[in-house]
Amino acid sequence: MWDYSDKVKEHFFQPRNAGVLEGANGVGDVGSISCGDALRLMLKVEPETDIILDAHFQTFGCGSAIASSSALTEMIKGKTLDEALKVSNQDIADYLDGLPPEKMHCSVMGREALQAAVANYRGEVWSDDHEEGALVCKCFAIDAVLIEDTIRANELCSVQDVTNYTKAGGGCSSCHEGIEEILAKVMAERGESFKPGAQPKEEAAPAGMTNLQRIRKIEAVLESVRPQLKRDGGDIELVDVDGKTIYVNMTGACAGCQMEALTLQGIQQKLMEELKEFIKIVPTKVSSLTRAMKG
Amino acid sequence: MTGIYFDNNATTRVDPAVVEAMLPYFTEQFGNPSSMHSFGNKVGLAIKKARMQVQELLGAEHDSEIIFTSCGTESDSTALISALKAQPERKEIITTTVEHPAILTLCTWLEKDGYKVHLLKVDGKGRLDLDEYKKLLSDQVAVVSVMWANNETGTFFPVVEMAELANAAGAMFHTDAVQAVGKVPLNLKDTKIDMLSVSGHKLHAPKGIGVLYLKRGTRFRPLLRGGHQERGRRAGTENTTSIVGLGKAAEMALEAMQYENTEVARLRDKLEAGILAKVPRAFVTGDPSNRLPNTCNIAFEFIEGEAILLLLNKFGIAASSGSACTSGSLEPSHVMRAMGIPYTAAHGTVRFSLSRYSTEAEVDRVIAVVPEIIAQLRKLSPYWEGDGPKAEPEKAFAPTYA
C-alpha cells in the first residue's frame, strides 16, 4: 500500500473539477497508456486578460494521478496563463503534501498537460521533450532514461559520477547494481567496459556551471529560505563551498534549535534540486570571516 | 480487523488451530532439534510429524522428499540452481512468460552467466502451446520450470504431462506450485515431477516457511551449505515453530480439499457472474474452464486498477490488481501483456481470490459495491461518455505519449 498523504486521499476520493468542461478553449491531452496514466486538461481562458476562468480534467490513472489532476485544476484557476505555467511538478506534489517517489511522474504528467493545454489555446504545437523510464533511484525519484542520457552526454564511468550528476544512488545505495548495469550498457556503446574501481570524473561544475554560477545559485536558494527563518527569529549564512560540501552557519534563534537538523535537511533538498547534483550541507559554528582567516 | 478479505492468493490468514499448534514451540518446546537432550528431542519429533503431514498433502512417496525452506522463492532458487550445478554440460532452461518473478528474475540473472532461457508463450486465455514446448526439449535442457497454477488468473498448466515429456528428454522438471498446493489434490508419487515449491503462507500457515519437494533419486546440489539439517540439503537451524504450523496447515488443507473445490468454487462463480451481470465492458481473464477454484480475475476496461483498489478499500474490501501503479513499475502485469490484453483493459484488472473462510454474505456485499465503484471511476475517464465508452475510444482520446 502506498503511503499517500491525507491530502492525496482527499483529492482522490473527492476530486475537484472532474468531467468535461463545456466551452473549453484550451485542451491538453498527455499521458502514457503503457504506464497506465493519461490526462485531459480543459481550460476556459478569458482572451482579453489571459486569465484561466475555469479548469476541468478527465483522468485514466491511479489514485495519485487523479489527485494530481484535481490539485492542478485548483492551483491554476484564477491565474493568468503565464502565472500558471510557473507551476512546477514539485509545486503540485507540495500542494498534495508530497507524493511517493514512484508516483512523482503523476505530477510531471499534470505539468505536461498544462503546457499542452496552454499551447493548444495559443495555437502552438507542444512537443514533449521528456521521456520516462523505469524508476531506478527511489530516494530521489530518478529514472533509467535520465541516468542513461546523463551517462551518454557526459561520458560517465562510475556510480559516483552518476550520483554527482543526477543524485541517483546518493541515498540508500540499493540501486547501485541497477546503475552499474546501465553504466555497463552505455559504456559498451562507446567501446569501453565498466570497471568497478574507476576514478570518478573531476568534481568541478557539473551540469556545465562555473564555480561562480554555482555559488550564486546556492546564495539564491539561501535567500529564498531566509524570510522564513527570519520569521522564526533566525538566519543562515553561507560559510564555504568545498566540492560537494556546503558549509553554513545558522544564527539567531536557528542556532541550536531542535528543528535545526530538519530545517537543514529541507534546505539541502532544495539545493540539490536547484544544482541538480548531490551535495551535503554541513552546519558550522564559525562565521565565514573566521574561517577565511584560518585559511 | 474486520473487512472482506478477497486477496488470498497474496497471502492467507493463519488458521487459529495452526497458531495453537505452534505456540508451545516458542516457549516450553524451544529446544534445537539437533541437540542430544530431551529439550531438542521432542522438537525433532514434532518436525518429523510435520514432514509426514506435508508428505501426505503432496502425495509424496517418502517423507525424506520434503525439505523445509524459508519460502517459495528460496525453494525456486534452490531447485533451478541445483539443476544447473548438477548438470554442468546442459546450458538451457525452459520456462514460461507468465511465471512468478521468483522464477523470471532468477532466469534473467542466470542468462548473464551464459545460460539460454526459453520462454514459452501463452495464448489469449493464458494457455501454452505444447508443440512449441516439445520442439525446445533437447539434451541441452537442464531444467524445465513451469508453474502449476498462475497466481494472477488461476489458470492451470498441464504440468503432469509436461513433466513426462521433460523426463523423456532427460531434463529435470520443476514446478512452482505455491498457488496450487492446498487447493488442488496432488499425488506426486505418480508423476515425473522432480521438484516442486510450496509456500506456507498461501495455505493458512505463517509467512517465512516453505518446502522444496525433491523426488528421491533426483540429483541435487544444496544452495545453503553448513550444518546437517534437512539431511544436509538445506543447512541452517530449522524454523521449528513454523514447520509445526505448516504441518498442521497441510493436514487441515487436506481435510478441506473437497470444500475448496465445491463450495469455494461456487462462491467464486457467484461473485464473478454477479459482477459481470451488472458491469458493462468487463471480462474474465485467463481460462475460466481450467483454473483454481478460488480465483477470479476481471478486467474492467477504461479505468485503472489502483484507483479501483483504493475505492474498494474504502468499503473494507481487499483485492489486488495487475496495474502498473500498484507495483510502482511502468508496465502493467507481464501476465496480462503475455495474453495480449490491451493496455486499456490490462491496467484495470482486479483479482479476487477467496478462501475457505469467505462467506456468501461477503460475496453479496462485493457484488453490490463493485458496480458503483466502476461507474464512479468511469465518470472521470477520458475514454468514457455517459453509459459507455466513446465511439472508437482510442481515437477519441489519443494523448501525446510521454
Interface residues (C-beta under 8 A of the other chain):
Chain A: K9 F12 F13 P15 A18 G19 D29 V30 G31 S32 I33 S34 C35 G36 D37 A38 L39 R40 Q58 T59 F60 G61 C62 G63 S64 A65 I66 P100 E102 K103 V108 M109 E112 A116 W126 S127 D128 H130 E131 E132 G133 A134 L135
Chain B: F302 I303 E304 G305 E306 A307 L310 L311 K314 S323 A324 C325 T326 G328 S329 L330 E331 P332 Y343 T344 H347 K379 L380 S381 P382 Y383 F397 A398 P399 T400 Y401 A402
